[in-house]
Amino acid sequence: MKLTYHKTTLANGLRVLSSTLPHTYSVGVGFYISIGSRYEQPAAAGAAHFIEHMLFKGTARRPAPQAIALEIEGHGGLFNASTGQEMTVLWAKMQQAHLPLALDVLADMLRHSLLAPDEVEKERRVILEEISSSQDIPEELVSLALHQVTWPGHPLGWDVAGTPDSVQSLSQESLSQFLLRHYGPHNTVISVAGDVDHGQVVELADRLLGDWQGAAAPSYLAAPDNHAGPQVALINKKVEQTHLALHLPGLPRDHGDRFALNLLNVILGEGMSSRLFLEIRERLGLAYAVDSYISQLADTGVTGVYAAVAPERALEALSAILAQLQRLCDEVVDEATLHSAKEFVKGRLLLGLEDTMAVSGWFGRQEALTREALSVEQVIGQVMAVDAATLQRVARQLFQSGHNQLAIVGPHRRRDEARFKALLTNGLLAH
């Protein structure tokens, strides 16, 4: 059965989506709000993440965190939230019969959070601990350093959680104002998936949120050109492994070549049949963990590689990574490899959509970020249409020397930075 959805836009601009899955017992409900850390000013860094935490801390009807949790968990459900650079997601997964309750609780949390001063202060301490913990986790620390060197001085380069100083300065009043200015029906999508009727979903959403008013969809600071490089951020830390994180240019989420880049990423570093895994781990024995990824934003994107290796072999590992990037530029991918990559993308996509929350997210995220939700069949068709010549063209366009940033966390001295930077400069040829 093909996945389809219905869409209704309420009078206040709120978009309501539903996907009917008759075979399911659960219902997935997601509120997808186009707001995240890139919408913040320096003094308010971390505000969106702080507010996400505070939504769970009590409303007028459910004045304590336990009262909110009991509504969902007391009926066997799950719920949570997340904040990213461009989106905040508030979600619940429950038995289908409890759809009205799930929508009621999430709408109440979003619209009527008390932001009680004593809860703000308690959660401030929690978030400060969260920020501190990232300094003790090399994988997180290297990622934060890489974002800072990729987008220096720009919100995209900030920790989504903010800084200790910014979190300390966020008052109950400033959080309340941020919530009023940035969250509203015009930048919110409700997406429901399960054995549901679209008319019922719309009726419930209209009753709970039809009178919701908010400011127009907020704007953000355009992404700077992150192609100036190479840049290296080195954090000397006494750890057993060196953690390497590399950024090269990527593509915005609506770019026509995004499907080709997805396939390049699969070939490069996704899964145990990828080139990085086979070369870095299996043949050279340099790392236990090595992979690649892509991040696509509204107006920019990055291609990333991460590896954790013995400190004395860090340069060797980086050289081997760059060689695999170079190979994608120099050699046309053979048909067998391309076919396997396409089947990987197709299979992971289909397997990942056997869940009501996944289906809710598939349509809800697309609608919130692009206002166009492609079907699974449309995406698979685009992936299957990519040829080897396109892969090589995109690789040559993106994987160039001088257009990369590197972050390193490990027991390295400052003089090592020049050696890593020299390798970045010379490790990839211009095309």
C-alpha positions as a Markdown table, in Angstrom:
| # | Residue | x | y | z |
|---|---|---|---|---|
| 1 | Met | 0.0 | 0.0 | 0.0 |
| 2 | Lys | 1.4 | 3.4 | -1.0 |
| 3 | Leu | 1.8 | 6.1 | 1.7 |
| 4 | Thr | -0.5 | 9.0 | 1.1 |
| 5 | Tyr | -1.6 | 12.0 | 3.1 |
| 6 | His | -4.4 | 14.5 | 3.3 |
| 7 | Lys | -3.8 | 18.2 | 4.1 |
| 8 | Thr | -6.0 | 20.9 | 5.4 |
| 9 | Thr | -4.9 | 24.4 | 6.3 |
| 10 | Leu | -7.0 | 26.0 | 9.1 |
| 11 | Ala | -8.1 | 29.7 | 8.9 |
| 12 | Asn | -5.2 | 30.7 | 11.1 |
| 13 | Gly | -2.6 | 29.1 | 8.8 |
| 14 | Leu | -2.0 | 25.9 | 10.8 |
| 15 | Arg | -1.4 | 23.0 | 8.5 |
| 16 | Val | -2.9 | 19.7 | 9.5 |
| 17 | Leu | -1.7 | 16.5 | 7.8 |
| 18 | Ser | -2.9 | 12.9 | 8.2 |
| 19 | Ser | -1.8 | 9.6 | 6.8 |
| 20 | Thr | -4.2 | 6.7 | 7.2 |
| 21 | Leu | -2.6 | 3.3 | 8.1 |
| 22 | Pro | -5.4 | 0.9 | 8.7 |
| 23 | His | -3.2 | -2.0 | 9.8 |
| 24 | Thr | -1.7 | -0.1 | 12.8 |
| 25 | Tyr | -2.6 | -0.1 | 16.5 |
| 26 | Ser | -0.7 | 3.1 | 17.4 |
| 27 | Val | -1.1 | 6.7 | 16.3 |
| 28 | Gly | 1.9 | 9.0 | 15.8 |
| 29 | Val | 1.3 | 12.7 | 16.5 |
| 30 | Gly | 3.9 | 15.2 | 15.7 |
| 31 | Phe | 4.0 | 19.0 | 16.0 |
| 32 | Tyr | 6.7 | 20.2 | 13.6 |
| 33 | Ile | 7.6 | 23.8 | 14.2 |
| 34 | Ser | 10.0 | 25.7 | 11.9 |
| 35 | Ile | 12.1 | 27.2 | 14.7 |
| 36 | Gly | 15.5 | 26.3 | 16.0 |
| 37 | Ser | 18.8 | 27.7 | 17.1 |
| 38 | Arg | 19.6 | 29.5 | 13.8 |
| 39 | Tyr | 16.7 | 31.9 | 14.6 |
| 40 | Glu | 18.4 | 33.2 | 17.8 |
| 41 | Gln | 20.4 | 36.2 | 18.6 |
| 42 | Pro | 23.7 | 35.8 | 20.6 |
| 43 | Ala | 22.1 | 37.0 | 23.8 |
| 44 | Ala | 19.3 | 34.5 | 23.4 |
| 45 | Ala | 21.4 | 31.5 | 22.3 |
| 46 | Gly | 19.8 | 28.4 | 23.5 |
| 47 | Ala | 16.3 | 29.9 | 23.9 |
| 48 | Ala | 14.5 | 27.4 | 21.6 |
| 49 | His | 16.1 | 24.5 | 23.4 |
| 50 | Phe | 15.3 | 26.0 | 26.8 |
| 51 | Ile | 11.7 | 26.4 | 25.8 |
| 52 | Glu | 11.5 | 22.9 | 24.5 |
| 53 | His | 12.5 | 21.7 | 28.0 |
| 54 | Met | 10.0 | 24.1 | 29.6 |
| 55 | Leu | 7.0 | 22.7 | 27.6 |
| 56 | Phe | 7.1 | 19.6 | 29.8 |
| 57 | Lys | 7.1 | 21.6 | 33.1 |
| 58 | Gly | 3.5 | 22.4 | 33.6 |
| 59 | Thr | 0.4 | 24.1 | 32.2 |
| 60 | Ala | -2.6 | 25.7 | 33.8 |
| 61 | Arg | -4.6 | 22.5 | 33.4 |
| 62 | Arg | -1.7 | 20.2 | 34.2 |
| 63 | Pro | 0.4 | 22.3 | 36.6 |
| 64 | Ala | 3.2 | 19.9 | 37.3 |
| 65 | Pro | 5.6 | 17.8 | 35.1 |
| 66 | Gln | 4.2 | 14.6 | 36.6 |
| 67 | Ala | 0.7 | 15.6 | 35.6 |
| 68 | Ile | 1.7 | 15.9 | 32.0 |
| 69 | Ala | 3.8 | 12.7 | 32.0 |
| 70 | Leu | 1.0 | 10.7 | 33.6 |
| 71 | Glu | -1.5 | 11.8 | 30.9 |
| 72 | Ile | 0.7 | 10.1 | 28.2 |
| 73 | Glu | 2.6 | 7.3 | 30.1 |
| 74 | Gly | -0.5 | 6.5 | 32.2 |
| 75 | His | -2.2 | 5.4 | 29.0 |
| 76 | Gly | 0.8 | 3.4 | 27.8 |
| 77 | Gly | 2.1 | 6.1 | 25.5 |
| 78 | Leu | 5.5 | 7.7 | 24.7 |
| 79 | Phe | 6.3 | 11.4 | 24.2 |
| 80 | Asn | 9.3 | 13.6 | 23.8 |
| 81 | Ala | 10.7 | 16.6 | 22.0 |
| 82 | Ser | 13.8 | 17.8 | 20.2 |
| 83 | Thr | 15.4 | 21.0 | 19.0 |
| 84 | Gly | 17.6 | 21.4 | 16.0 |
| 85 | Gln | 19.1 | 24.2 | 14.0 |
| 86 | Glu | 15.9 | 24.8 | 12.0 |
| 87 | Met | 13.1 | 22.8 | 13.7 |
| 88 | Thr | 11.5 | 21.9 | 17.0 |
| 89 | Val | 9.5 | 18.7 | 17.2 |
| 90 | Leu | 7.0 | 17.8 | 19.9 |
| 91 | Trp | 5.6 | 14.3 | 19.6 |
| 92 | Ala | 3.5 | 11.5 | 21.2 |
| 93 | Lys | 2.8 | 7.9 | 20.2 |
| 94 | Met | -0.2 | 6.3 | 21.7 |
| 95 | Gln | -2.9 | 3.7 | 21.2 |
| 96 | Gln | -5.2 | 4.8 | 18.4 |
| 97 | Ala | -8.1 | 5.3 | 20.7 |
| 98 | His | -6.2 | 8.0 | 22.6 |
| 99 | Leu | -5.6 | 10.3 | 19.6 |
| 100 | Pro | -7.8 | 13.0 | 21.2 |
| 101 | Leu | -5.8 | 12.9 | 24.4 |
| 102 | Ala | -2.5 | 13.0 | 22.6 |
| 103 | Leu | -3.5 | 16.1 | 20.6 |
| 104 | Asp | -4.9 | 17.7 | 23.7 |
| 105 | Val | -1.8 | 17.3 | 25.8 |
| 106 | Leu | 0.6 | 18.4 | 23.1 |
| 107 | Ala | -1.5 | 21.5 | 22.2 |
| 108 | Asp | -1.8 | 22.3 | 25.9 |
| 109 | Met | 2.0 | 22.1 | 26.4 |
| 110 | Leu | 2.7 | 24.3 | 23.3 |
| 111 | Arg | 0.1 | 26.9 | 24.0 |
| 112 | His | -0.2 | 27.1 | 27.7 |
| 113 | Ser | 3.1 | 26.4 | 29.3 |
| 114 | Leu | 3.4 | 28.2 | 32.6 |
| 115 | Leu | 7.1 | 28.9 | 32.4 |
| 116 | Ala | 6.9 | 29.1 | 36.2 |
| 117 | Pro | 10.0 | 30.9 | 37.6 |
| 118 | Asp | 10.9 | 28.1 | 40.0 |
| 119 | Glu | 10.8 | 25.6 | 37.1 |
| 120 | Val | 12.8 | 27.9 | 34.9 |
| 121 | Glu | 15.5 | 28.0 | 37.5 |
| 122 | Lys | 15.6 | 24.2 | 38.0 |
| 123 | Glu | 15.7 | 23.6 | 34.3 |
| 124 | Arg | 18.4 | 26.2 | 33.8 |
| 125 | Arg | 20.6 | 24.1 | 36.1 |
| 126 | Val | 19.7 | 21.0 | 34.1 |
| 127 | Ile | 20.7 | 22.6 | 30.8 |
| 128 | Leu | 23.9 | 23.9 | 32.2 |
| 129 | Glu | 24.7 | 20.3 | 33.2 |
| 130 | Glu | 23.8 | 19.2 | 29.7 |
| 131 | Ile | 26.2 | 21.8 | 28.2 |
| 132 | Ser | 28.9 | 20.7 | 30.6 |
| 133 | Ser | 28.5 | 17.1 | 29.8 |
| 134 | Ser | 29.3 | 17.7 | 26.2 |
| 135 | Gln | 32.8 | 18.8 | 27.2 |
| 136 | Asp | 33.3 | 15.3 | 28.6 |
| 137 | Ile | 32.1 | 13.4 | 25.5 |
| 138 | Pro | 34.7 | 13.7 | 22.8 |
| 139 | Glu | 32.3 | 12.8 | 20.0 |
| 140 | Glu | 30.1 | 15.7 | 21.0 |
| 141 | Leu | 32.9 | 18.1 | 21.6 |
| 142 | Val | 34.5 | 17.5 | 18.2 |
| 143 | Ser | 31.1 | 18.1 | 16.6 |
| 144 | Leu | 30.6 | 21.4 | 18.4 |
| 145 | Ala | 34.1 | 22.5 | 17.4 |
| 146 | Leu | 33.5 | 21.5 | 13.8 |
| 147 | His | 30.3 | 23.6 | 13.6 |
| 148 | Gln | 32.1 | 26.6 | 15.1 |
| 149 | Val | 34.9 | 26.4 | 12.6 |
| 150 | Thr | 32.5 | 25.8 | 9.7 |
| 151 | Trp | 30.2 | 28.8 | 10.5 |
| 152 | Pro | 32.3 | 31.1 | 12.8 |
| 153 | Gly | 30.2 | 33.7 | 14.5 |
| 154 | His | 27.0 | 32.5 | 12.9 |
| 155 | Pro | 24.0 | 30.9 | 14.6 |
| 156 | Leu | 24.6 | 27.7 | 12.6 |
| 157 | Gly | 27.9 | 27.4 | 14.4 |
| 158 | Trp | 26.5 | 27.6 | 17.9 |
| 159 | Asp | 25.6 | 24.8 | 20.2 |
| 160 | Val | 21.8 | 24.3 | 20.0 |
| 161 | Ala | 21.8 | 24.3 | 23.8 |
| 162 | Gly | 23.5 | 27.7 | 23.9 |
| 163 | Thr | 26.5 | 28.8 | 26.1 |
| 164 | Pro | 26.7 | 28.9 | 29.9 |
| 165 | Asp | 26.6 | 32.7 | 29.7 |
| 166 | Ser | 23.6 | 32.8 | 27.4 |
| 167 | Val | 21.6 | 30.2 | 29.4 |
| 168 | Gln | 22.4 | 32.1 | 32.6 |
| 169 | Ser | 21.0 | 35.3 | 31.1 |
| 170 | Leu | 17.7 | 33.9 | 29.8 |
| 171 | Ser | 15.0 | 35.1 | 32.1 |
| 172 | Gln | 11.4 | 33.9 | 32.4 |
| 173 | Glu | 10.3 | 37.0 | 30.6 |
| 174 | Ser | 12.8 | 36.6 | 27.7 |
| 175 | Leu | 11.7 | 33.0 | 27.2 |
| 176 | Ser | 8.1 | 34.0 | 27.2 |
| 177 | Gln | 8.7 | 36.7 | 24.6 |
| 178 | Phe | 10.7 | 34.3 | 22.4 |
| 179 | Leu | 7.9 | 31.9 | 22.6 |
| 180 | Leu | 5.3 | 34.5 | 21.6 |
| 181 | Arg | 7.4 | 35.9 | 18.7 |
| 182 | His | 8.6 | 32.7 | 17.2 |
| 183 | Tyr | 6.0 | 30.0 | 17.7 |
| 184 | Gly | 2.6 | 30.2 | 15.9 |
| 185 | Pro | 0.3 | 28.5 | 13.4 |
| 186 | His | 2.1 | 29.9 | 10.4 |
| 187 | Asn | 5.2 | 27.9 | 11.1 |
| 188 | Thr | 3.6 | 24.8 | 12.6 |
| 189 | Val | 2.5 | 21.6 | 11.0 |
| 190 | Ile | 0.6 | 18.9 | 12.8 |
| 191 | Ser | 1.1 | 15.5 | 11.2 |
| 192 | Val | -0.8 | 12.4 | 12.4 |
| 193 | Ala | -0.3 | 8.8 | 11.2 |
| 194 | Gly | -2.3 | 5.7 | 12.1 |
| 195 | Asp | -5.7 | 4.2 | 11.7 |
| 196 | Val | -7.3 | 7.7 | 11.7 |
| 197 | Asp | -9.9 | 9.7 | 9.8 |
| 198 | His | -8.7 | 13.0 | 8.4 |
| 199 | Gly | -11.9 | 14.8 | 9.2 |
| 200 | Gln | -11.6 | 13.8 | 12.9 |
| 201 | Val | -8.0 | 15.0 | 13.0 |
| 202 | Val | -8.9 | 18.3 | 11.5 |
| 203 | Glu | -11.9 | 18.7 | 13.8 |
| 204 | Leu | -9.7 | 18.0 | 16.9 |
| 205 | Ala | -6.9 | 20.4 | 15.7 |
| 206 | Asp | -9.4 | 23.2 | 14.9 |
| 207 | Arg | -11.0 | 22.8 | 18.4 |
| 208 | Leu | -7.7 | 22.9 | 20.2 |
| 209 | Leu | -5.7 | 25.3 | 18.0 |
| 210 | Gly | -8.1 | 27.1 | 15.6 |
| 211 | Asp | -8.0 | 30.2 | 17.8 |
| 212 | Trp | -4.2 | 30.2 | 18.1 |
| 213 | Gln | -2.7 | 33.4 | 16.9 |
| 214 | Gly | 1.0 | 34.2 | 16.6 |
| 215 | Ala | 3.4 | 36.4 | 14.7 |
| 216 | Ala | 4.2 | 35.7 | 11.1 |
| 217 | Ala | 6.8 | 33.0 | 10.4 |
| 218 | Pro | 10.2 | 34.3 | 11.7 |
| 219 | Ser | 13.2 | 35.0 | 9.5 |
| 220 | Tyr | 16.8 | 33.9 | 10.0 |
| 221 | Leu | 20.3 | 35.1 | 9.2 |
| 222 | Ala | 21.4 | 33.7 | 5.8 |
| 223 | Ala | 24.2 | 31.2 | 5.9 |
| 224 | Pro | 27.7 | 32.6 | 5.2 |
| 225 | Asp | 29.9 | 31.1 | 2.5 |
| 226 | Asn | 31.5 | 28.2 | 4.4 |
| 227 | His | 33.9 | 27.3 | 1.5 |
| 228 | Ala | 36.8 | 29.3 | 2.9 |
| 229 | Gly | 39.4 | 26.9 | 4.1 |
| 230 | Pro | 41.1 | 24.8 | 5.0 |
| 231 | Gln | 40.4 | 25.5 | 8.6 |
| 232 | Val | 41.5 | 23.4 | 11.6 |
| 233 | Ala | 40.2 | 23.5 | 15.2 |
| 234 | Leu | 42.4 | 21.5 | 17.6 |
| 235 | Ile | 41.3 | 20.8 | 21.2 |
| 236 | Asn | 44.1 | 19.2 | 23.2 |
| 237 | Lys | 42.4 | 16.7 | 25.5 |
| 238 | Lys | 43.8 | 13.7 | 27.3 |
| 239 | Val | 41.7 | 10.9 | 25.8 |
| 240 | Glu | 42.6 | 7.5 | 24.6 |
| 241 | Gln | 41.6 | 8.2 | 21.0 |
| 242 | Thr | 41.8 | 11.1 | 18.6 |
| 243 | His | 38.4 | 12.1 | 17.3 |
| 244 | Leu | 38.5 | 13.6 | 13.8 |
| 245 | Ala | 35.5 | 15.3 | 12.2 |
| 246 | Leu | 35.7 | 16.7 | 8.7 |
| 247 | His | 33.3 | 19.0 | 6.8 |
| 248 | Leu | 33.2 | 19.5 | 3.1 |
| 249 | Pro | 30.6 | 21.5 | 1.2 |
| 250 | Gly | 27.2 | 20.0 | 0.9 |
| 251 | Leu | 23.9 | 21.1 | -0.7 |
| 252 | Pro | 20.7 | 22.8 | 0.5 |
| 253 | Arg | 17.8 | 20.5 | 1.1 |
| 254 | Asp | 15.9 | 21.5 | -2.1 |
| 255 | His | 18.9 | 21.3 | -4.5 |
| 256 | Gly | 18.4 | 19.2 | -7.6 |
| 257 | Asp | 21.6 | 17.2 | -6.9 |
| 258 | Arg | 20.6 | 16.2 | -3.4 |
| 259 | Phe | 19.7 | 12.6 | -4.4 |
| 260 | Ala | 23.1 | 12.2 | -6.1 |
| 261 | Leu | 24.8 | 13.5 | -2.9 |
| 262 | Asn | 22.8 | 11.0 | -0.8 |
| 263 | Leu | 24.2 | 8.2 | -3.0 |
| 264 | Leu | 27.7 | 9.5 | -2.8 |
| 265 | Asn | 27.4 | 9.5 | 1.0 |
| 266 | Val | 26.2 | 5.9 | 1.0 |
| 267 | Ile | 29.1 | 4.8 | -1.1 |
| 268 | Leu | 31.5 | 6.8 | 1.0 |
| 269 | Gly | 30.6 | 6.0 | 4.5 |
| 270 | Glu | 27.2 | 4.5 | 5.4 |
| 271 | Gly | 27.1 | 0.9 | 6.5 |
| 272 | Met | 29.6 | -1.9 | 6.6 |
| 273 | Ser | 29.9 | -2.1 | 2.8 |
| 274 | Ser | 30.9 | 1.5 | 2.4 |
| 275 | Arg | 34.4 | 2.5 | 1.2 |
| 276 | Leu | 35.4 | 4.2 | 4.4 |
| 277 | Phe | 34.5 | 1.2 | 6.5 |
| 278 | Leu | 36.2 | -1.3 | 4.2 |
| 279 | Glu | 39.3 | 0.8 | 3.9 |
| 280 | Ile | 39.8 | 2.5 | 7.3 |
| 281 | Arg | 38.5 | -0.3 | 9.5 |
| 282 | Glu | 38.7 | -3.6 | 7.6 |
| 283 | Arg | 41.9 | -3.2 | 5.5 |
| 284 | Leu | 44.0 | -0.7 | 7.4 |
| 285 | Gly | 42.6 | -1.4 | 10.9 |
| 286 | Leu | 42.8 | 2.3 | 11.8 |
| 287 | Ala | 39.4 | 2.8 | 13.5 |
| 288 | Tyr | 36.5 | 1.0 | 15.1 |
| 289 | Ala | 34.2 | 3.9 | 14.3 |
| 290 | Val | 34.2 | 5.6 | 10.9 |
| 291 | Asp | 31.3 | 7.0 | 8.9 |
| 292 | Ser | 30.1 | 9.8 | 6.8 |
| 293 | Tyr | 26.9 | 11.8 | 6.7 |
| 294 | Ile | 25.2 | 14.7 | 5.0 |
| 295 | Ser | 23.4 | 17.7 | 6.6 |
| 296 | Gln | 21.0 | 19.7 | 4.5 |
| 297 | Leu | 19.6 | 23.0 | 5.6 |
| 298 | Ala | 17.5 | 25.7 | 3.9 |
| 299 | Asp | 20.3 | 27.6 | 2.2 |
| 300 | Thr | 23.4 | 25.5 | 2.8 |
| 301 | Gly | 24.7 | 22.1 | 3.7 |
| 302 | Val | 27.7 | 20.0 | 4.6 |
| 303 | Thr | 29.2 | 16.6 | 3.9 |
| 304 | Gly | 30.8 | 15.2 | 7.0 |
| 305 | Val | 33.1 | 12.4 | 8.0 |
| 306 | Tyr | 33.8 | 11.2 | 11.5 |
| 307 | Ala | 36.5 | 8.8 | 12.8 |
| 308 | Ala | 38.0 | 7.8 | 16.2 |
| 309 | Val | 41.5 | 6.5 | 15.9 |
| 310 | Ala | 44.7 | 6.0 | 17.9 |
| 311 | Pro | 46.5 | 9.4 | 18.3 |
| 312 | Glu | 49.7 | 8.2 | 16.6 |
| 313 | Arg | 47.7 | 7.2 | 13.5 |
| 314 | Ala | 45.5 | 10.2 | 13.2 |
| 315 | Leu | 47.3 | 11.7 | 10.2 |
| 316 | Glu | 47.3 | 8.3 | 8.5 |
| 317 | Ala | 43.6 | 8.0 | 9.0 |
| 318 | Leu | 42.9 | 11.5 | 7.7 |
| 319 | Ser | 45.0 | 10.8 | 4.6 |
| 320 | Ala | 43.1 | 7.6 | 4.0 |
| 321 | Ile | 39.8 | 9.4 | 4.3 |
| 322 | Leu | 40.9 | 12.1 | 1.9 |
| 323 | Ala | 42.0 | 9.4 | -0.6 |
| 324 | Gln | 38.5 | 7.9 | -0.6 |
| 325 | Leu | 37.1 | 11.4 | -1.3 |
| 326 | Gln | 39.6 | 11.8 | -4.1 |
| 327 | Arg | 38.6 | 8.5 | -5.5 |
| 328 | Leu | 35.0 | 9.6 | -5.9 |
| 329 | Cys | 36.3 | 12.6 | -7.9 |
| 330 | Asp | 38.8 | 10.7 | -10.1 |
| 331 | Glu | 36.9 | 7.4 | -10.8 |
| 332 | Val | 33.5 | 6.9 | -12.2 |
| 333 | Val | 31.5 | 4.7 | -9.8 |
| 334 | Asp | 31.0 | 1.2 | -11.4 |
| 335 | Glu | 27.4 | 0.0 | -12.1 |
| 336 | Ala | 27.5 | -2.7 | -9.4 |
| 337 | Thr | 28.4 | -0.2 | -6.7 |
| 338 | Leu | 25.9 | 2.3 | -7.9 |
| 339 | His | 23.1 | -0.3 | -8.0 |
| 340 | Ser | 24.0 | -1.5 | -4.4 |
| 341 | Ala | 23.9 | 2.1 | -3.2 |
| 342 | Lys | 20.5 | 2.7 | -4.7 |
| 343 | Glu | 19.1 | -0.5 | -3.1 |
| 344 | Phe | 20.6 | 0.6 | 0.2 |
| 345 | Val | 18.8 | 4.0 | 0.0 |
| 346 | Lys | 15.5 | 2.3 | -1.1 |
| 347 | Gly | 15.7 | -0.4 | 1.5 |
| 348 | Arg | 16.5 | 1.9 | 4.5 |
| 349 | Leu | 13.8 | 4.3 | 3.4 |
| 350 | Leu | 11.1 | 1.6 | 3.2 |
| 351 | Leu | 12.2 | -0.2 | 6.4 |
| 352 | Gly | 12.3 | 3.1 | 8.3 |
| 353 | Leu | 8.6 | 3.9 | 7.4 |
| 354 | Glu | 7.1 | 0.8 | 9.1 |
| 355 | Asp | 6.1 | 2.9 | 12.2 |
| 356 | Thr | 3.5 | 5.5 | 12.7 |
| 357 | Met | 5.8 | 8.2 | 14.1 |
| 358 | Ala | 8.2 | 7.7 | 11.2 |
| 359 | Val | 5.3 | 8.3 | 8.7 |
| 360 | Ser | 4.2 | 11.3 | 10.7 |
| 361 | Gly | 7.8 | 12.6 | 10.5 |
| 362 | Trp | 8.2 | 11.8 | 6.8 |
| 363 | Phe | 5.3 | 14.1 | 5.8 |
| 364 | Gly | 5.4 | 16.5 | 8.7 |
| 365 | Arg | 9.1 | 17.4 | 8.4 |
| 366 | Gln | 8.9 | 17.9 | 4.7 |
| 367 | Glu | 5.8 | 20.1 | 4.9 |
| 368 | Ala | 7.3 | 22.2 | 7.7 |
| 369 | Leu | 10.7 | 22.7 | 6.0 |
| 370 | Thr | 9.8 | 22.9 | 2.3 |
| 371 | Arg | 6.0 | 23.1 | 2.1 |
| 372 | Glu | 6.1 | 20.2 | -0.3 |
| 373 | Ala | 6.0 | 16.6 | 0.9 |
| 374 | Leu | 7.3 | 14.2 | -1.7 |
| 375 | Ser | 6.0 | 10.7 | -1.7 |
| 376 | Val | 8.2 | 7.7 | -1.1 |
| 377 | Glu | 7.8 | 6.6 | -4.7 |
| 378 | Gln | 8.8 | 10.1 | -5.9 |
| 379 | Val | 12.0 | 10.0 | -3.8 |
| 380 | Ile | 12.9 | 6.5 | -4.9 |
| 381 | Gly | 12.3 | 7.4 | -8.5 |
| 382 | Gln | 14.7 | 10.4 | -8.2 |
| 383 | Val | 17.3 | 8.2 | -6.6 |
| 384 | Met | 17.0 | 5.5 | -9.2 |
| 385 | Ala | 17.4 | 8.0 | -12.0 |
| 386 | Val | 20.9 | 9.2 | -10.9 |
| 387 | Asp | 23.7 | 8.0 | -13.1 |
| 388 | Ala | 27.4 | 7.5 | -12.5 |
| 389 | Ala | 28.4 | 10.6 | -14.5 |
| 390 | Thr | 26.2 | 12.7 | -12.2 |
| 391 | Leu | 27.9 | 11.3 | -9.1 |
| 392 | Gln | 31.3 | 12.2 | -10.4 |
| 393 | Arg | 30.2 | 15.7 | -11.3 |
| 394 | Val | 28.8 | 16.3 | -7.9 |
| 395 | Ala | 31.8 | 14.9 | -6.2 |
| 396 | Arg | 34.2 | 17.1 | -8.2 |
| 397 | Gln | 32.0 | 20.1 | -7.4 |
| 398 | Leu | 32.0 | 19.5 | -3.7 |
| 399 | Phe | 35.2 | 17.6 | -2.7 |
| 400 | Gln | 37.9 | 20.2 | -3.3 |
| 401 | Ser | 41.0 | 21.2 | -1.4 |
| 402 | Gly | 40.7 | 24.5 | 0.3 |
| 403 | His | 36.9 | 24.0 | 0.8 |
| 404 | Asn | 37.1 | 21.9 | 4.0 |
| 405 | Gln | 37.2 | 22.3 | 7.8 |
| 406 | Leu | 38.6 | 19.8 | 10.3 |
| 407 | Ala | 38.1 | 19.5 | 14.1 |
| 408 | Ile | 40.3 | 17.3 | 16.3 |
| 409 | Val | 39.9 | 16.3 | 19.9 |
| 410 | Gly | 42.8 | 14.4 | 21.3 |
| 411 | Pro | 46.2 | 14.4 | 22.9 |
| 412 | His | 47.8 | 16.7 | 20.3 |
| 413 | Arg | 50.0 | 19.8 | 20.7 |
| 414 | Arg | 49.5 | 23.0 | 18.9 |
| 415 | Arg | 52.3 | 22.3 | 16.5 |
| 416 | Asp | 50.4 | 19.3 | 15.2 |
| 417 | Glu | 47.7 | 21.7 | 13.8 |
| 418 | Ala | 50.0 | 22.7 | 11.0 |
| 419 | Arg | 50.5 | 19.1 | 9.9 |
| 420 | Phe | 46.8 | 18.5 | 9.8 |
| 421 | Lys | 46.2 | 21.7 | 7.9 |
| 422 | Ala | 48.9 | 20.9 | 5.4 |
| 423 | Leu | 47.3 | 17.5 | 4.7 |
| 424 | Leu | 43.9 | 19.2 | 4.2 |
| 425 | Thr | 45.5 | 21.6 | 1.7 |
| 426 | Asn | 47.3 | 19.0 | -0.3 |
| 427 | Gly | 45.2 | 15.9 | 0.2 |
| 428 | Leu | 42.5 | 16.8 | -2.3 |
| 429 | Leu | 43.2 | 18.2 | -5.8 |
| 430 | Ala | 41.3 | 21.1 | -7.3 |
| 431 | His | 39.0 | 20.1 | -10.1 |
